[in-house]
Amino acid sequence: MRLLSGRSAIVTGGSRGIGLAVARGLLAAGADVLITARDLDGVRAAVAGLEKESAEGWGRAVGRVGSVGDRSATDSWVADCVAHFGSVDFVVNNAGANLPLGHVLDGDPAEWLETFAVNVHGPLALVRAAWENGMREHGGAVVNVVTEGVHGAGPGLAAYESSKAALLQLTRHLAAELAPGVRVNSVSPGLVRTEMARFYWEPRESDLAAATPLARLGEPEDIAEAVLWLLSPASAWVTGTDLLVDGGRRISPRR
């Protein structure tokens, strides 16, 4: 199961939820992982947990604090990953911002800019830094975490879904321009039981699960498995694609 031994990855938003599940999966596959998040305590707790699992023979884990929207932070993460592990082979752009919530015309323009900085400009800056620090010569793979909401219009989520739609299109451009050495794909999660989405799923979890063909909400591990497949040699002839992981919700009418 050590398909990714000797490889190293950066996972943004890696202290909890989908990002933490991805980091855990990468470690189990033998890769070294640098996780990032804004919350120092959260990063420390996540790394402590990952280090316990690393002691079982998995890869190594380190953590860094900062915002994906800060270019100096993304550059330093790549430099630190290379310094610690010798390379940056994988980038998982998982961190996300979702403000402002509410009616599209009532949103604070500053919050729109921040969401696009985190969800679009930050991922681009991180991939650029990885490209310039080894991926150009040695290859690699990138997975951007988008959302199934890009296929519709979720009430109150205009900034989030618009920025993720931009990230989806950016994924295609990166895939075309970084080929053949670097593969770039995205995963579009459906409704997953994460803290970020708690405001939406918690008040009506039973109803939302009943409206999903597979009869449950997603778990972070469901998305992590898809991300790991796109990073692994099993998807060696896959680039520029978006993998929808939503329990079948897209084929069922929204309720």
CORLIN-V628209 format. One record per residue. N is the residue number from 0. PHI is phi as a letter, one per 40 degrees, with the letter a starting at -180 (* if undefined). OMEGA is omega in radians with two decimals (NA if undefined). D_CENTER is the distance of its C-alpha to the mean C-alpha in Angstrom with 1 decimal. Layout:
n=[N;N]
phi=[PHI;PHI]
omega=[OMEGA;OMEGA]
d_center=[D_CENTER;D_CENTER]
//
This chain:
n=[0;1;2;3;4;5;6;7;8;9;10;11;12;13;14;15;16;17;18;19;20;21;22;23;24;25;26;27;28;29;30;31;32;33;34;35;36;37;38;39;40;41;42;43;44;45;46;47;48;49;50;51;52;53;54;55;56;57;58;59;60;61;62;63;64;65;66;67;68;69;70;71;72;73;74;75;76;77;78;79;80;81;82;83;84;85;86;87;88;89;90;91;92;93;94;95;96;97;98;99;100;101;102;103;104;105;106;107;108;109;110;111;112;113;114;115;116;117;118;119;120;121;122;123;124;125;126;127;128;129;130;131;132;133;134;135;136;137;138;139;140;141;142;143;144;145;146;147;148;149;150;151;152;153;154;155;156;157;158;159;160;161;162;163;164;165;166;167;168;169;170;171;172;173;174;175;176;177;178;179;180;181;182;183;184;185;186;187;188;189;190;191;192;193;194;195;196;197;198;199;200;201;202;203;204;205;206;207;208;209;210;211;212;213;214;215;216;217;218;219;220;221;222;223;224;225;226;227;228;229;230;231;232;233;234;235;236;237;238;239;240;241;242;243;244;245;246;247;248;249;250;251;252;253;254]
phi=[*;c;c;b;d;g;b;b;b;b;b;c;g;c;c;a;f;c;c;c;c;c;d;c;c;c;c;c;c;g;c;c;b;b;b;b;a;c;c;c;c;c;c;c;c;c;c;d;c;c;c;c;c;c;c;c;h;c;c;b;b;b;b;b;b;i;b;c;c;b;d;c;c;c;c;c;c;c;c;c;c;c;c;c;b;g;a;b;c;b;b;b;c;b;d;a;b;b;c;c;c;h;d;d;c;c;c;c;d;c;c;d;c;c;c;c;c;c;c;b;c;c;d;c;c;c;c;c;c;c;d;c;b;h;c;d;c;b;g;i;a;b;b;b;c;b;a;c;c;c;c;a;a;c;d;g;b;c;c;c;c;c;c;c;c;c;c;c;c;c;d;c;c;c;c;c;c;c;c;c;c;b;c;b;b;b;b;b;c;c;c;b;c;b;c;c;c;d;d;c;c;c;c;a;d;c;c;c;c;c;c;b;d;c;g;a;c;c;b;d;c;c;c;d;c;c;c;c;c;c;c;c;c;c;b;c;b;b;a;g;b;b;c;c;b;b;g;g;c;c;c;b;d;c;b]
omega=[-3.12;-3.07;-3.03;3.12;-3.14;3.11;3.11;-3.03;2.93;3.11;3.11;-3.06;-2.98;-3.08;-3.13;3.01;-3.09;-3.11;3.13;3.11;3.08;3.14;3.13;3.12;3.10;3.12;3.14;3.11;3.05;-3.11;2.97;-3.00;2.95;3.12;3.11;3.03;-3.12;-2.99;-3.10;-3.12;3.13;3.11;-3.14;-3.13;-3.14;-3.14;3.12;3.11;3.13;3.14;3.08;3.13;3.09;3.13;3.11;3.10;3.11;3.08;-3.12;-3.11;2.98;-3.12;3.07;-3.10;3.08;-3.14;3.07;3.14;-3.12;-3.07;3.14;3.12;-3.11;3.10;-3.10;3.12;3.13;3.12;3.14;3.13;3.11;-3.12;-3.09;-2.94;3.09;-3.11;2.91;-3.10;-3.09;3.00;3.06;3.14;-3.07;-3.10;-3.12;3.04;-3.07;3.13;0.01;3.01;3.11;-3.09;-3.02;-3.09;-3.11;-3.02;3.09;-3.14;3.14;3.11;3.03;-3.13;3.13;3.13;3.10;3.10;-3.10;-2.99;-3.08;-3.05;3.13;3.08;3.11;-3.14;-3.12;3.11;3.12;-3.13;3.12;3.10;-3.09;-3.12;2.99;-3.10;3.13;-3.08;-2.96;3.13;-3.13;-3.13;3.13;2.99;3.07;3.12;-3.08;3.08;3.07;3.12;3.10;3.13;-3.13;3.12;3.14;-3.13;3.08;-3.03;-3.04;-3.10;-3.11;-3.06;3.08;3.13;3.12;3.04;3.07;3.11;3.09;3.11;3.07;3.10;-3.12;-3.14;3.12;3.14;-3.12;-3.00;3.14;3.09;0.06;-3.01;-3.09;3.06;-3.12;3.14;3.07;3.03;3.10;3.13;2.91;-3.10;-3.08;-3.12;3.09;3.10;-3.10;-3.10;-3.04;-3.12;-3.07;-3.00;-2.99;-3.09;-3.08;-3.07;-3.10;-3.14;-3.14;3.09;-3.13;-3.14;-3.12;-3.11;3.13;2.89;3.03;2.99;3.11;3.01;3.13;-3.13;3.09;-3.13;3.14;3.13;3.12;3.12;-3.12;3.10;-3.13;3.08;-2.97;3.07;3.13;3.13;-3.01;-3.14;-3.12;3.02;3.12;-3.09;3.07;-3.12;-3.13;-3.13;-2.97;3.14;-3.14;-3.04;-3.12;-3.14;-3.11;-3.14;3.08;3.10;NA]
d_center=[22.1;21.4;20.0;17.9;20.6;21.2;17.7;15.4;11.7;9.9;6.8;6.5;7.1;8.3;11.6;11.3;10.1;7.2;6.0;9.8;10.3;8.2;10.2;13.2;13.0;12.8;15.7;17.6;17.4;19.0;16.4;16.5;13.4;13.1;10.9;11.0;11.7;14.6;16.8;18.9;20.2;16.8;15.8;19.2;19.2;15.9;17.3;20.6;19.4;17.6;20.7;22.8;21.0;21.2;24.9;25.1;24.6;20.9;19.2;19.2;16.9;17.1;15.6;15.8;16.1;15.5;13.9;11.5;14.3;16.8;17.5;19.6;16.8;14.4;17.5;18.6;15.4;16.0;19.7;19.2;17.1;19.9;22.6;21.5;20.5;22.1;19.3;15.7;15.1;11.4;8.6;4.9;4.0;2.0;5.8;8.0;11.8;14.1;17.6;20.2;20.7;23.9;26.1;24.8;28.0;28.1;24.8;25.1;24.6;23.3;20.5;19.7;19.6;17.4;14.8;15.0;15.0;11.6;9.9;11.9;14.1;11.9;9.4;12.8;14.5;12.2;12.6;16.2;16.8;15.5;17.7;20.6;20.4;20.7;18.5;21.3;23.8;22.1;19.3;15.8;12.7;9.5;6.8;5.3;4.0;7.6;10.2;13.5;15.2;15.3;18.1;20.1;20.8;20.0;22.6;21.8;18.3;19.5;17.6;14.2;14.8;16.6;13.9;11.3;14.3;14.7;11.2;12.2;15.4;14.2;12.4;15.9;17.7;15.7;16.3;19.9;20.6;19.0;20.5;22.0;20.7;17.0;15.2;12.4;10.9;8.6;8.1;9.7;10.0;13.4;14.6;13.1;15.0;12.9;14.7;13.1;14.6;17.7;19.9;19.6;19.8;22.1;25.2;25.4;23.4;26.3;26.9;23.3;23.3;26.7;25.5;22.9;24.6;23.1;24.4;21.6;18.3;15.1;14.2;10.9;12.4;12.8;9.2;8.9;12.1;11.0;8.2;11.0;13.5;12.0;12.0;15.4;18.9;19.2;17.4;19.4;20.7;17.7;16.2;15.6;14.9;12.8;12.7;13.6;13.2;15.4;18.4;20.5;20.4;20.4;23.8;25.2;26.5;24.7;26.8]
//
